[in-house]
Amino acid sequence: MKQAEVDQKLNRTAFADGPRLLADIGATHARFALQTAPGDFRAVRVLKCDDYPDIVAMLRSYLADHAGVNLNHAALAVANPVSGDYIRMTNRDWEFSTDEVRRALGLHTLLVVNDFTALAMSLPGLKPADLMQVGGGKPASNSVIGVLGPGTGLGVSGVIPTVDGFVTLGSEGGHTNFAPADEREYAILQYAWQTWSHVSTERLISGPGMEIIYRAIAKRNGRQVRDLTSQEIISGALTDKDPLCLEVLECFCAMLGGATANLAVTLGAFGGMFIGGGIVPRLGDWFTTSPFRARFEAKGRFTSYLAEIPTYVITTPNPAFYGVATILSEHLRGRSGANTLMERVQHLQHELTPAEQRVAQLVLEQPRLVLNEPIADIARLAEVSQPTVIRFCRSLGFLGLADFKLKFASSLTGAIPVRHSQVRVSDSTHDLSAKVIDNTVSAILKFRDQLDVRSLDKAIALVAKAKRVEFYAMGNSRVVALDGQHKFFRFRIPTSAYGDSHLLTLAAELLKPGDVVIAISNSGKLPDLLAAVDAARAAGADVIAITSSNSPLAKKASVCLTVDHTEDSTTFLSMISRILQLLLIDILSVGISLDAQNSRLVVEHKAGTGDAAENRRLMISHLDG
């Protein structure tokens, strides 16, 4: 078959905008594939990393064979820690910016993840035919899973079940200290100490580690031997039945069993322990008779604990493809498929025309993209005409694309998972910006779902009829108080803001019944603020508190508008809490503008003062006038 025909076939993919490029890039080899449907990997090819000066040259070499393929998205698993946009590989002289690589290849999306994160993400989807069980035990459902993989190094990770899928652990567990379990292993450790002051588990339980074990045992046994590679040691043991090579292999598998057991008890991995990497699968059935499982269960008082945990060797080729494909798919979907409109598109898909079905596929696979892109780009990515996009929307009962997007946005918003991404010192400006925005958006959505509407109604009613409103706040919250004072004063409500601890109580003592204090505090524990609130209540004023629900300030208030986002303002500068407090001020402002009594007063005020007066409703950007 000619290459053009192959590329045309690849473009006829189950994904609406073409196949996806996947790669598993190790220290020695890189494996590539084009994913044309879930679980369907085509054009698999293995390249030697030494043949290329950098990662872009290697990617272009693979893609040169598929110049006619329409590629928009790619995901790479690399044998390297991944943190931020810039990656400096530890096992190769390669360094690159993810975004620069994306632009160089003309991709819409490029994800780079740790190779064992990808391998771990593949585990929940592996079938019995993809595995070889070693020893007994049965996996517990909805439980933590662990994975180790000896190869050029020792990869370690885990998978934790959550309500919306699985979360992988970004781990460098291979660099924990090696712990010998008997005299022979202690002799191997002593041999390694002659070269390295710190001997990690990876130093010995890996391909290069097997070679160290070989030299150490040969010295212990008083034998003079030439250096062998790990491949030669495995061949010598399994094919030639060489006693020294067999002893090395048995020692290696016992060490791996001990390391696997340590990870299992650390994670509580009742979902099973999985062995990947390039070494163990080459051992075949011999591994089932090796000391691995016996050492795994040799845990003293915890022997019965470990006997219940099954251990497996991953035998399917290229398992990281499954994991990196899952990570890419979840990224494109925004992990947000669980909503009624998405389900409706899925259920009605078979009733649509073939062209409309391509639009439906794009909606299901990349809802965020459809939500944010103009009609021309949606049509281009789905390879349909713009009128087809409109027909798709109308087939679902919407007036057009704008109407569909409006309803679609509402259905997606509620499904965004609330998460917090820690900003790291190594993060680029792009990454830290994205994390700050994502953290704030997630907190706002969680805040929205927890709003106490009844308390808001009470607060709006109090402010709407207030003769005077005073804002009391100290520290970082003073910014929120000043924002509230500015807004409420525009409503012609007599308003003041106090942030001086000496003036708070003095101002509170001058209040009268019908006046309202809005006290703002992250902690709700400031003594001067609490004293002022007591004075205001004693004077007959009402107090609206914007604070955490269990604080002393909340208990003293007439109405509490709770902000329970956790930020230690005694140690850190409060950021997200301030945004949530400002949102409450905005909600109160819109509520006051809509208040029926206020509307009447506005009309009277405007009628009495002519064109100089302003209608309060027109001051609120959320209203349509």
FILUM-188889 format. One line per field, with one value per residue (C-alpha): residue number from 1; x, y, z; residue in one letter. Coordinates in steps of 0.1 Angstrom, whole numbers. Example, Ala and Ser with C-alpha at 12.3 -4.5 7.8 and 13.67 -1.06 7.14 Angstrom:
% residues 2
resi	(1_2);
u	(123_137);
v	(-45_-11);
w	(78_71);
resn	(a_s);
% end
This chain:
% residues 625
resi	(1_2_3_4_5_6_7_8_9_10_11_12_13_14_15_16_17_18_19_20_21_22_23_24_25_26_27_28_29_30_31_32_33_34_35_36_37_38_39_40_41_42_43_44_45_46_47_48_49_50_51_52_53_54_55_56_57_58_59_60_61_62_63_64_65_66_67_68_69_70_71_72_73_74_75_76_77_78_79_80_81_82_83_84_85_86_87_88_89_90_91_92_93_94_95_96_97_98_99_100_101_102_103_104_105_106_107_108_109_110_111_112_113_114_115_116_117_118_119_120_121_122_123_124_125_126_127_128_129_130_131_132_133_134_135_136_137_138_139_140_141_142_143_144_145_146_147_148_149_150_151_152_153_154_155_156_157_158_159_160_161_162_163_164_165_166_167_168_169_170_171_172_173_174_175_176_177_178_179_180_181_182_183_184_185_186_187_188_189_190_191_192_193_194_195_196_197_198_199_200_201_202_203_204_205_206_207_208_209_210_211_212_213_214_215_216_217_218_219_220_221_222_223_224_225_226_227_228_229_230_231_232_233_234_235_236_237_238_239_240_241_242_243_244_245_246_247_248_249_250_251_252_253_254_255_256_257_258_259_260_261_262_263_264_265_266_267_268_269_270_271_272_273_274_275_276_277_278_279_280_281_282_283_284_285_286_287_288_289_290_291_292_293_294_295_296_297_298_299_300_301_302_303_304_305_306_307_308_309_310_311_312_313_314_315_316_317_318_319_320_321_322_323_324_325_326_327_328_329_330_331_332_333_334_335_336_337_338_339_340_341_342_343_344_345_346_347_348_349_350_351_352_353_354_355_356_357_358_359_360_361_362_363_364_365_366_367_368_369_370_371_372_373_374_375_376_377_378_379_380_381_382_383_384_385_386_387_388_389_390_391_392_393_394_395_396_397_398_399_400_401_402_403_404_405_406_407_408_409_410_411_412_413_414_415_416_417_418_419_420_421_422_423_424_425_426_427_428_429_430_431_432_433_434_435_436_437_438_439_440_441_442_443_444_445_446_447_448_449_450_451_452_453_454_455_456_457_458_459_460_461_462_463_464_465_466_467_468_469_470_471_472_473_474_475_476_477_478_479_480_481_482_483_484_485_486_487_488_489_490_491_492_493_494_495_496_497_498_499_500_501_502_503_504_505_506_507_508_509_510_511_512_513_514_515_516_517_518_519_520_521_522_523_524_525_526_527_528_529_530_531_532_533_534_535_536_537_538_539_540_541_542_543_544_545_546_547_548_549_550_551_552_553_554_555_556_557_558_559_560_561_562_563_564_565_566_567_568_569_570_571_572_573_574_575_576_577_578_579_580_581_582_583_584_585_586_587_588_589_590_591_592_593_594_595_596_597_598_599_600_601_602_603_604_605_606_607_608_609_610_611_612_613_614_615_616_617_618_619_620_621_622_623_624_625);
u	(0_13_21_-6_-32_-19_-22_-57_-66_-52_-71_-103_-103_-128_-116_-133_-102_-78_-54_-33_5_17_52_71_106_131_168_177_147_116_83_58_22_-8_-39_-69_-95_-96_-72_-63_-26_-13_20_40_77_108_136_171_175_213_205_190_205_173_136_123_145_133_97_101_118_88_63_81_66_31_33_-3_-18_-38_-23_-36_-28_1_12_47_58_94_117_123_107_82_75_67_71_109_123_160_164_186_196_202_218_183_164_134_103_70_54_83_81_43_48_76_54_23_2_-28_-21_11_13_46_42_65_67_57_28_17_23_4_-26_-27_-32_-69_-76_-54_-71_-62_-46_-22_-9_9_0_28_16_-18_-40_-70_-74_-98_-121_-118_-84_-49_-26_12_37_75_95_132_148_176_164_137_103_79_43_8_-28_-55_-92_-113_-150_-141_-115_-79_-51_-15_13_43_70_108_106_134_158_150_179_185_178_196_176_204_242_246_227_247_279_265_257_292_306_284_295_331_319_288_282_245_232_196_172_175_213_208_173_177_196_229_222_221_256_267_252_270_304_297_287_316_340_322_325_362_357_375_350_347_319_286_256_222_211_241_234_198_208_235_210_180_197_231_221_253_253_267_242_214_225_225_190_176_192_179_143_144_155_127_102_114_111_77_65_78_58_27_26_34_5_-19_-21_-49_-57_-25_12_23_58_66_99_121_137_111_89_120_123_90_76_109_100_70_94_119_123_102_69_85_104_73_55_84_73_72_40_27_31_-7_-13_9_-4_-37_-22_-18_13_14_39_27_31_13_36_38_15_25_5_-27_-18_-6_-36_-59_-42_-45_-81_-90_-71_-90_-123_-115_-126_-161_-181_-206_-234_-268_-261_-230_-251_-278_-253_-241_-276_-287_-255_-269_-298_-276_-262_-227_-214_-232_-219_-184_-194_-209_-176_-157_-181_-178_-140_-131_-160_-138_-125_-160_-170_-142_-135_-154_-176_-149_-124_-150_-160_-123_-115_-145_-138_-174_-189_-201_-237_-233_-223_-255_-275_-260_-271_-306_-308_-304_-332_-311_-315_-279_-243_-246_-277_-259_-228_-248_-265_-234_-213_-238_-237_-200_-193_-208_-186_-152_-133_-122_-84_-54_-22_9_31_67_99_107_74_75_54_30_26_23_-3_-23_-21_-31_-61_-71_-69_-90_-116_-119_-123_-150_-170_-168_-178_-208_-220_-219_-236_-262_-289_-311_-284_-278_-315_-314_-282_-297_-328_-309_-287_-316_-334_-303_-301_-263_-238_-203_-176_-152_-121_-84_-53_-58_-96_-96_-94_-127_-142_-131_-146_-179_-179_-174_-202_-228_-221_-230_-264_-269_-265_-245_-214_-181_-152_-130_-97_-80_-83_-86_-115_-136_-152_-156_-175_-196_-208_-223_-245_-283_-310_-315_-278_-258_-222_-205_-175_-149_-122_-105_-100_-129_-108_-93_-100_-104_-129_-149_-151_-164_-191_-202_-204_-225_-249_-253_-261_-290_-273_-273_-240_-234_-202_-181_-159_-154_-184_-170_-153_-162_-172_-197_-213_-217_-233_-270_-262_-230_-220_-194_-161_-145_-117_-86_-58_-35_-35_-11_16_6_-8_-44_-54_-83_-102_-101_-116_-144_-151_-152_-177_-200_-199_-208_-237_-250_-247_-266_-292_-297_-300_-328_-346_-381_-381_-348_-361_-390_-366_-345_-374_-385_-349_-345_-378_-369_-334_-336_-309_-281_-294_-284_-306_-291_-299_-276_-246_-244_-226_-243_-277_-289_-305);
v	(0_34_59_83_55_47_84_86_55_70_101_81_79_76_109_139_159_131_107_116_112_92_85_66_81_62_65_43_39_59_42_61_54_72_65_64_53_43_14_14_22_23_29_18_24_22_47_48_80_81_86_121_154_164_155_177_160_126_136_150_118_98_123_124_91_105_139_135_129_156_159_183_166_147_133_122_100_107_89_120_141_165_198_229_238_233_198_189_152_134_104_123_156_168_198_215_237_218_249_254_218_222_253_236_207_229_211_224_204_188_171_158_134_112_77_60_83_71_35_39_54_24_-1_3_-5_-36_-69_-103_-112_-82_-96_-126_-131_-142_-160_-157_-129_-112_-75_-55_-32_6_3_18_2_2_-2_-7_-10_-19_-9_16_30_20_37_38_51_44_49_62_58_90_99_110_85_78_100_90_96_115_96_92_62_44_68_55_38_2_-21_-55_-84_-110_-113_-117_-85_-67_-78_-64_-31_-30_-35_-6_16_15_36_56_70_68_35_39_11_20_16_-21_-30_-19_-30_-14_-26_-62_-58_-44_-74_-97_-82_-81_-118_-129_-111_-126_-161_-155_-156_-136_-127_-103_-77_-87_-66_-73_-89_-112_-121_-130_-150_-168_-177_-188_-202_-214_-222_-206_-209_-174_-158_-178_-167_-131_-134_-150_-123_-96_-110_-113_-77_-67_-87_-68_-34_-43_-53_-21_-1_-22_-16_21_26_0_-13_-39_-33_-51_-45_-44_-49_-32_-20_-37_-64_-86_-92_-107_-133_-150_-179_-183_-153_-171_-196_-170_-159_-127_-138_-155_-123_-102_-121_-123_-95_-110_-99_-86_-118_-124_-88_-91_-126_-110_-85_-99_-93_-91_-87_-64_-85_-64_-45_-7_-4_33_41_32_55_85_82_83_113_131_122_134_166_173_164_185_154_168_143_136_160_157_177_156_124_138_144_108_93_112_107_78_99_126_127_114_150_161_130_144_176_154_135_167_179_146_145_182_200_229_235_236_260_284_283_302_283_284_265_241_233_230_206_184_186_198_230_258_252_216_229_250_220_199_225_227_189_190_216_248_280_280_277_306_291_257_272_290_258_237_261_257_220_218_243_221_192_209_190_211_207_227_227_237_263_251_272_256_266_289_321_302_274_295_317_287_272_305_309_272_273_304_291_258_276_299_269_251_283_287_252_258_293_297_316_322_340_361_370_381_402_419_427_443_464_474_491_503_539_536_509_507_483_470_452_450_439_423_425_463_461_443_468_497_480_476_512_524_503_510_547_547_534_566_546_565_544_544_520_517_497_514_493_524_538_506_506_544_542_513_531_559_535_533_507_504_507_478_468_445_430_412_389_357_342_360_360_396_409_446_436_414_442_466_441_437_475_477_450_468_500_482_478_446_429_410_389_378_352_315_296_284_316_338_366_343_335_372_383_388_371_352_350_322_319_286_285_274_299_304_342_342_327_334_364_357_356_333_342_378_370_351_380_404_381_383_421_419_395_419_448_431_420_455_468_443_450_461_489_502_503_525_549_551_562_588_601_603_621_646_656_653_641_644_614_579_548_522_493_507_507_469_452_419_434_440_474);
w	(0_-9_18_6_10_45_55_40_60_92_87_86_124_151_165_149_143_132_149_179_182_211_222_250_251_273_278_249_227_218_207_186_175_159_179_156_182_219_222_185_179_143_127_157_153_176_171_188_208_201_164_170_184_201_207_178_153_165_163_129_117_127_113_80_72_78_61_49_83_99_134_161_194_209_242_251_280_289_313_333_361_346_363_344_308_306_307_311_307_332_311_278_268_257_271_256_262_258_242_218_206_202_180_160_151_145_171_189_220_234_267_283_313_332_317_349_354_319_328_361_342_319_348_354_317_314_307_321_287_292_324_340_377_400_432_448_460_445_437_458_438_440_457_453_427_427_399_396_365_364_331_326_359_384_378_407_408_420_410_435_426_429_421_385_375_387_400_395_419_405_423_423_447_429_447_482_500_491_520_520_534_539_541_504_496_523_505_473_491_505_470_457_486_472_443_457_492_486_470_459_451_415_416_420_408_372_341_351_387_375_361_395_412_388_396_433_435_413_437_467_452_443_406_379_352_323_326_311_301_316_284_284_321_313_283_303_330_310_279_290_326_338_377_383_360_376_411_399_384_415_437_414_416_453_457_434_455_487_470_457_491_506_481_486_524_519_495_509_474_476_440_431_424_388_374_341_326_301_321_339_308_291_319_308_328_347_368_383_398_409_446_438_453_484_492_485_513_537_559_593_611_577_557_557_548_517_508_500_474_439_419_381_353_325_293_267_244_248_278_283_251_269_298_278_255_286_300_266_262_297_291_259_275_306_326_322_304_331_323_308_276_268_274_251_223_228_227_196_177_156_145_130_94_89_87_118_136_131_149_177_180_184_211_230_227_232_248_259_224_210_237_231_193_166_141_114_135_148_112_102_130_123_86_78_65_88_78_91_125_126_115_142_168_154_153_191_194_197_177_165_177_202_218_220_235_262_274_269_290_319_317_316_344_370_361_364_392_421_424_437_417_437_421_420_419_385_369_339_338_315_340_372_354_345_380_397_374_376_414_416_391_410_443_428_414_448_465_441_449_487_487_514_493_524_541_510_509_545_539_508_527_556_533_510_539_558_568_570_561_576_565_592_580_588_569_535_539_538_500_500_524_502_471_490_502_466_452_480_479_443_454_474_507_533_536_554_558_589_591_621_652_674_654_650_684_685_651_663_694_672_652_656_650_612_605_592_597_572_590_568_581_569_603_621_653_654_690_679_652_675_701_675_664_700_703_671_682_716_697_679_645_625_615_583_586_556_572_579_592_625_635_666_642_625_658_667_634_625_592_581_545_548_530_540_515_535_535_564_564_594_573_537_519_513_477_468_499_489_455_471_495_466_448_478_476_439_447_473_449_422_447_460_425_418_451_445_471_458_423_435_453_422_400_426_429_391_387_414_402_364_341_367_385_375_375_398_376_348_371_373_344_351_342_307_315);
resn	(m_k_q_a_e_v_d_q_k_l_n_r_t_a_f_a_d_g_p_r_l_l_a_d_i_g_a_t_h_a_r_f_a_l_q_t_a_p_g_d_f_r_a_v_r_v_l_k_c_d_d_y_p_d_i_v_a_m_l_r_s_y_l_a_d_h_a_g_v_n_l_n_h_a_a_l_a_v_a_n_p_v_s_g_d_y_i_r_m_t_n_r_d_w_e_f_s_t_d_e_v_r_r_a_l_g_l_h_t_l_l_v_v_n_d_f_t_a_l_a_m_s_l_p_g_l_k_p_a_d_l_m_q_v_g_g_g_k_p_a_s_n_s_v_i_g_v_l_g_p_g_t_g_l_g_v_s_g_v_i_p_t_v_d_g_f_v_t_l_g_s_e_g_g_h_t_n_f_a_p_a_d_e_r_e_y_a_i_l_q_y_a_w_q_t_w_s_h_v_s_t_e_r_l_i_s_g_p_g_m_e_i_i_y_r_a_i_a_k_r_n_g_r_q_v_r_d_l_t_s_q_e_i_i_s_g_a_l_t_d_k_d_p_l_c_l_e_v_l_e_c_f_c_a_m_l_g_g_a_t_a_n_l_a_v_t_l_g_a_f_g_g_m_f_i_g_g_g_i_v_p_r_l_g_d_w_f_t_t_s_p_f_r_a_r_f_e_a_k_g_r_f_t_s_y_l_a_e_i_p_t_y_v_i_t_t_p_n_p_a_f_y_g_v_a_t_i_l_s_e_h_l_r_g_r_s_g_a_n_t_l_m_e_r_v_q_h_l_q_h_e_l_t_p_a_e_q_r_v_a_q_l_v_l_e_q_p_r_l_v_l_n_e_p_i_a_d_i_a_r_l_a_e_v_s_q_p_t_v_i_r_f_c_r_s_l_g_f_l_g_l_a_d_f_k_l_k_f_a_s_s_l_t_g_a_i_p_v_r_h_s_q_v_r_v_s_d_s_t_h_d_l_s_a_k_v_i_d_n_t_v_s_a_i_l_k_f_r_d_q_l_d_v_r_s_l_d_k_a_i_a_l_v_a_k_a_k_r_v_e_f_y_a_m_g_n_s_r_v_v_a_l_d_g_q_h_k_f_f_r_f_r_i_p_t_s_a_y_g_d_s_h_l_l_t_l_a_a_e_l_l_k_p_g_d_v_v_i_a_i_s_n_s_g_k_l_p_d_l_l_a_a_v_d_a_a_r_a_a_g_a_d_v_i_a_i_t_s_s_n_s_p_l_a_k_k_a_s_v_c_l_t_v_d_h_t_e_d_s_t_t_f_l_s_m_i_s_r_i_l_q_l_l_l_i_d_i_l_s_v_g_i_s_l_d_a_q_n_s_r_l_v_v_e_h_k_a_g_t_g_d_a_a_e_n_r_r_l_m_i_s_h_l_d_g);
% end
